[in-house]
Amino acid sequence: MAGQGVVGPTALRMMLGSHLRRLRERAGVSRTDAGWAIRASESKISRLELGRVGFKERDVEDLLSLYGVTEARERDRLLELAREANSRGWWHRYGDVTPDWFDAYLGLEAAAELIRTYEIQFVPGLLQTAEYARAVARLTGVTRADDEVERVVALRTRRQRVLDRDPPLKLWAVVEEAVLQRPIGGTEVLKHQLSALREAVHRPNITLQIIPIGSSGHAATGGAFSLLRFPQRDLPDIVYLEHLTSALYLDKRDDIETYTQALDLLAATSPPPQQTDAQLAALLDRLSN
């Protein structure tokens, strides 16, 4: 059961990092001095506080001492959090078919309570059928063996469990109509995918809006992105931007507000979710004629 009470290692690293940052600031210690205390650089402290790297227990102990945290129960709690944050998530077993920079996203996806996404190329991964995911996996510039493709599909299917957990992840996707006309894998694969989307949009935790291909334009001119929100107060919203060979994770307030406003505008100017089923049915009819 992966409900809100279950927090993955990526989220735990972010929570611990955020707590250590607050302790450092309260103690009036600079990142440079903190780095010196654990025989590391200022940038290492920054990465720790952002939850981008794992924690060594010795480093956490030294930082707590530097920040004046002497109460045994508080130190034990934070050290236990560090141990839990260093555990591996289920997705690490698929590390042979995923890039290193995608691991953080998988951890955040598993911990999120809401994901809002804008897509211009593919059906969102959490809504892809196995056949569609298989076709997408074969589109990469690197030739994959059949067993590698099947592992990519297995990973995609495993990720989709967040939609069925208790409580389920809430997914709100805004998709360009061109995505749903692109016959990735062939016409039959696309028809099956569209039928699956028609079923998905009737689930209470899934919202899908389709931007008509004749739309005159909209706010999200920079490409696809996702906004992830978490139930834990210690975790800020995260914007995820994926590139060909890397990804960006944005958590500054100005960035979050800009992308949130873009999503709000997309949702307000696109046909409402109540029309999505009819839009999908029209696309299916067009494929069948």
Secondary structure, 3 states (H helix, E strand, C coil): CCCCCCCCHHHHHHHHHHHHHHHHHHHCCCHHHHHHHCCCCHHHHHHHHCCCCCCCHHHHHHHHHHCCCCCHHHHHHHHHHHHHHCCCCHHHHHCCCCCHHHHHHHHHHHHCCEEEEEECCCCCHHHCCHHHHHHHHCCCCCCCCHHHHHHHHHHHHHHHHHHCCCCCCEEEEEEEHHHHCCCCCCHHHHHHHHHHHHHHCCCCCEEEEEECCCCCCCCCCCCCEEEEECCCCCCCCEEEEECCCCEEEECCHHHHHHHHHHHHHHHHHCCCHHHHHHHHHHHHHHHHC
